């Protein structure tokens, strides 16, 4: 069993795929079987933050696409394989995985292209504060060792639809506990963000945008903003400016680098725009900064 969610799932991400238009649709082939559990069947769901759930045994064809939905969607895959399509990537949904799809973001999931069966549990979570740690990392697929346990709990709940309320409450509480303790892989997300910023630092001449950086990190712009603040106490835009200005100051220590050359090296087509940004950051113009550095070096005693 692989320990790294990143190693397990990133190899199957298609970064070249983009999807700009979405429509609400559901398709089930005749061989698909689903059992639903809602508030009318399991009234205990409401207090635990569940809106609706289902157990699905799928084959021959299955599609769910949503442009926007006001609840969080969770998929727990026990066997087989699904395919997840997001705005900026496509990704396999393997067995023993958890898919997290926060509210108000488009998505599409369907039966996998290479495997004609998919056994999974889907859960719709009310937008309660208790689920925020689970959805904060955004849309993702990650390893999940409790898939069989979730399936078993759902099966027991289905059998207790007209049964004991106390037992349903116990089962629902255990289901809530399993999801609440899911580690949302912050270390992997943070490592991705750090890795991308390291890449940016070595390619400051490129026209980086926050949207592009977020895509590189497999995150939304909002999530990138939060993680960048956590790592650097800077927004992505502030971080990008910081890296460019610090590199500019370093290059100004070398007499052979002109201001125009440095501006181009750091992605500024207009040296005047670069000089303006530098002065706002350091309080002096690049030329004044360079002269001061040369003067300081001349004054150093031998």
Beta strands, then each sheet from edge to edge (+ up, - down):
strand 1: 25-28
strand 2: 33-38
strand 3: 50-58
strand 4: 62-66
strand 5: 72-80
strand 6: 82-85
strand 7: 90-93
strand 8: 97-101
strand 9: 107-111
strand 10: 118-125
strand 11: 140-143
sheet 1: 1+ 4- 9+ 6- 7+
sheet 2: 2+ 3- 10+ 5- 8+ 11-
end
